[in-house]
């Protein structure tokens, strides 16, 4: 789905999402981890699977690893 009319603030530290963006609809939760990948020459932020987060030692959805 293409999201239009949203304000995004991109910085070296991260991306500030528009307050009106419903992340619950996307299934995103606080503590989710995303990684930058290149697929077919296109850069994407992909939500990291909770098992991969655990194996890499990241906090899984805000829970201690």
C-alpha positions as CSV (number, residue, x, y, z in Angstrom):
1,X,0.0,0.0,0.0
2,X,1.3,3.5,-0.9
3,X,0.9,5.9,2.0
4,X,0.5,9.5,0.9
5,X,0.0,12.8,2.7
6,X,2.0,11.7,5.7
7,X,5.0,13.7,7.2
8,X,8.2,11.8,7.7
9,X,11.3,13.2,9.3
10,X,14.4,11.3,8.1
11,X,17.7,11.7,10.1
12,X,20.9,9.8,10.7
13,X,19.4,8.7,14.0
14,X,16.2,7.3,12.6
15,X,12.8,8.0,11.1
16,X,10.1,10.0,12.9
17,X,6.7,8.7,11.7
18,X,3.6,10.9,11.2
19,X,1.4,10.9,14.3
20,X,-1.6,9.9,12.1
21,X,0.1,6.7,10.8
22,X,-1.7,3.7,12.4
23,X,1.1,1.3,13.2
24,X,-1.3,-1.1,14.9
25,X,-2.9,-1.7,11.5
26,X,0.6,-2.7,10.2
27,X,1.1,-5.0,13.2
28,X,4.0,-3.0,14.5
29,X,4.5,-2.9,18.3
30,X,6.8,-0.9,20.5
31,X,10.2,-2.7,20.7
32,X,10.0,-4.1,17.1
33,X,13.4,-4.1,15.3
34,X,13.9,-3.3,11.6
35,X,16.9,-3.9,9.5
36,X,18.0,-2.3,6.2
37,X,18.3,-4.8,3.4
38,X,18.8,-4.5,-0.4
39,X,16.5,-6.7,-2.5
40,X,16.8,-6.4,-6.2
41,X,18.7,-3.2,-6.0
42,X,16.0,-1.6,-3.8
43,X,16.7,-0.6,-0.2
44,X,14.0,-1.6,2.3
45,X,13.5,-1.6,6.0
46,X,12.3,-5.1,6.9
47,X,10.8,-6.0,10.3
48,X,13.1,-8.5,12.0
49,X,11.5,-11.8,13.1
50,X,11.4,-12.2,16.8
51,X,13.5,-15.4,16.7
52,X,16.3,-13.5,14.8
53,X,16.0,-10.7,17.3
54,X,16.5,-13.2,20.1
55,X,19.5,-14.9,18.4
56,X,21.2,-11.6,17.8
57,X,20.6,-10.5,21.4
58,X,18.1,-7.7,20.7
59,X,15.2,-7.0,23.1
60,X,12.1,-8.7,21.7
61,X,9.2,-6.3,21.8
62,X,10.6,-4.5,24.8
63,X,11.3,-7.7,26.8
64,X,14.7,-8.4,28.2
65,X,16.7,-10.9,26.0
